[in-house]
Each structure stands twice: as C-alpha cells, then as structure tokens.
Amino acid sequence: MVLKTFGWSFAITALGLAFAAWQWGWEAFGIVLILSILEISLSFDNAVVNAGVLKKMNAFWQKIFLTIGILIAVFGMRLVFPVAIVAISAKVGPIEAIELALEHPERYEALVTDAHPAIAAFGGMFLLMIFLDFVFEEREHKWLAWLERPLAKLGKVDMLSVCIALIALLVTAMTFATNAHISTGHADKSATVLLAGVAGLITYLIVGGLSSYFEDKLEEEEEREHEEEEKAKAEGKQVSAVGLAGKAAFFLFLYLEVLDASFSFDGVIGAFAITNHIFWMALGLGIGAMYVRSLTVYLVRQGTLDDYVYLEHGAHYAIGALAFILLITIQHEISEIITGLIGVVLIAASFWSSVHRNKRLELEGASAEA
C-alpha cells in the first residue's frame, strides 16, 4: 500500500536529486533536498485538509488529483508563479522575467519580496476563511470543546466568518502596511493589501460556493438515482447514470487546487531564503509537493481521518495559524521553521488526542462487555 501510493514520489525524488547533482553539482543536490524537506514540513496540514475533500471523490478524480493536479502544483505554483510575480511587478514579459532570474538573481529576489504583501494578503484571507468556516460550524466531534462549543453557537450568525475576515483585513492593511511605510520609508502598501485580500476572499467564496453547490446537488442526485434504481429493479429496467458527479468532482478539484496554491505561498516565499535559482526552487518544492499529494491519497485510502477524528481539527487550527502568520509577515519576518513547527505541533497534538480517545472508547467498550 505504501509503495503503491508513494511509488511515484520515491521515483521523482531519486530522478530529481540525481538530475540536480548531474546538472549543477552537489551544492544543488543539497539545496534541492533541503527545499523538499521544507515543503513537506510546511504542507503536512495541507495534506490532512486535502484528504477531507478528496475522500468525497471517486478513484478517477483521485488519479486526476495525482496527475494533472500535481502538474498544476509543480509547474504552476512552484515555477510559473514566481516568474509571474516578477513579470507583473517589473512589468516585463515572462521570457524577460526568466532571464532576470537566471542572470540577476538578487534583483529577481527583490521583486518577489516587493510583491510579498499582495501574496500574503491573498493567501492569508483565503486560508483564514477556511479556518473560520470550520470553527463556526457545529460538529459531532469536538477537540477543544471549551472553545469549539461557543464558536459553533456564534456560527449561527449569518456571514459572521466574512465579517471577521474583513475586519482582520482592514486591521492588517491600516496597521501593518501603514507602519511599514512609516518605519522603512517604502511605498504605502495598504491599498495593495486591501485589493489582494478582497481578491482572496472573493476567490474563496466563488470556488468554495460552487464546490458546495455541486456537492449538494450530487447528494440530491444520488438519492434520486437510488430511488429510480429501486423502482427500475422492481420493473425489470435499468437506469442510466447522469453526469452530474463529474461537475461536482470538477469543482471540488478546483477548490483543492486553489487550496494547494494558498498553502504553497509560504513555501515559495520561504524558498528564497535558501536559494534564488528558480530551477532548483521548482525542483525541490516540486518533489515536496509530490509527497504531499501522495500523503493526501494515503490518508484517504487508509481511512485515517475516520480513525483519528481530531486530525482534521488540528490541521484547521494550523491553517488558522498560517493565515495569521501570512498577514503578520506583510510587515514582520517570521522564520519558516516557526511556521512549520506550529503546524506540526498542532497536528501532532490532535493525533495524540485522537489516539487517547480511541483507547478510552476501547476501555469503555471492554468494561461494558464485562
């Protein structure tokens, strides 16, 4: 099971590291390896959340997620995205941006850093909405019951998550961006932060809304098909399947890709602290992204989220932490080590709580039988 799920990841790792050593030497080999580990550590919570969405898809769409999805993740977010940032910031074409990255890496890094406020605002708002919608929803299992019970009650207020997210965006834009202008003398980024943050919010509402809509329609259609199948069996007929599942899975797939893009912001930006070489960066982050994808599928097929019911809670709290970290980094630098450790600690704590819960239920079951 492990080899079947992670086989491609192992193969890509071996080929990628061998190619880096052959093409650029052992320095490139080491940097690509470090970037791969960085991406995995920063994105483990991404795998847990993705698994919660992916388990709603059939085997076909899980394969799409691992094939076409990984192409989007690797070439789109880990290679094209950094180049696009520079092209837009410097107002040059993509070819000129690549030449700039290869021939003038310091200038390339400066342009990406200059675009960071917009990137952080977009990704921060998208992730913040995911976190808020999770904690404001009534759930059967509660990890931090003392916190989640009152939040679930507050969640009955319509559009509360949107209001809180907009307040957070306004505070960020007016406080951090303006303070950055006062303390550093750089241009005021408040308008940029506001526009990018609103774009992140709109993206979440559109993609999340469409995926939820088609998911609900799919459930309704499945119920209707089940009724028609029962009726057809009684009459000796067969009912043809409809294609609505494809629409539902497509929008869930789209949601997963936007989610992955938002999670990858910190990894892409953090990679510049290690190297300015865009091909080393794309190779290292791409290898890490492969493992995140494989881990997502592994969690789904093993039913890990059903066995360890608090894992999803820990991942969403890690998402909330990452959202606030992205907003804070508009002005203040935060080490990627801290970012990665926060997610690992929260998920590890939720896993330990899940194990403790399962043992307690086993003991209670054994006592009841006795």
Secondary structure, DSSP 8 states (H G I E B T S, - for coil): -HHHHHHHHHHHHHHHHHHHHHHH-HHHHHHHHHHHHHHHHHHHHHHHHHHHHHTTS-HHHHHHHHTHHHHIIIIIIIIIHHHHHHHHHHT--HHHHHHHHHH-HHHHHHHHHHTHHHHHHHHHHHHHHHHHHHHTS--S--SSHHHHHHHHHHTTSTTHHHHHHHHHHHHIIIIIIHHHHHHH-----HHHHHHHHHHHHHHHHHHHHHHHHHHHHHHHHHHHHHHHHHHHHHHT------SHHHHHHHHHHHHHHHHHHHHHHHHHHHHTTT---HHHHHHHHHHHHHHHHHHHHHHHHHTHHHHSTTHHHHHHHHHHHHHHHHHHTTTS---HHHHHHHHHHHHHHHHHHHHHHHHHHHHHHHHHH-
